[in-house]
Amino acid sequence: MYSLVIFDWDGTLMDSTPSIVAAIQGACRDLALPVPTDDAAAWVIGLSLHDALHKAVPSLTPAELPRFLERYKFHYLTRDPLLRLFGGIAPLFEELAALPIQLAVATGKSRVGLERGLDASGLRRFFHGTRTADETFSKPHPAMLQELMRELDVAPEHTLMIGDTSHDLTMAKHAGTGALGVTYGAHSVAELEACAPDGLVDTVPQLREWLLSRVARAAA
């Protein structure tokens, strides 16, 4: 049974993949840089910003980076009112909060970005710990999970990482935790299956069913 469940944010809890892809592509157009495809831009979601831009916009120079980031933030914030939790996520957290387990977030977002997301979504009160990519190593390095497990005093065999990208699932494998993939986010089913996770689910209701049968419950 799992007593610590760690969630990725973008593409797992928040339906933000289209906004991130559009922001990367919009910033590229503004700087007259080659525009990555939807799949190429989506693939980097979950990585730190530095690693993501190195992969998605390899021609970006250090001199262009400040202007690129300014334009990325402009395009992302323009779509901010469109951001929503996936349907069923808020009720799921109400159920999880009644169980004797701890909940956490490990995300490629910056601390500033995650704080905005926690406030806007109303999920802040459910989490016992959070880690962002600008505080430690980026996924798929296991540092985010290792730090959260130390902070919350939970062993890897009792910890589950849930995410929508191969970066999340590979990070979980490196940390020795359980790994559950959700297929409604940024990466393809084939990419997630290649990581050999403990399970894959296609919808939030399936996520709920899989999770609630595998987390610790109070003694009767």
Disulfide bonds with the S-S distance in Angstrom:
none
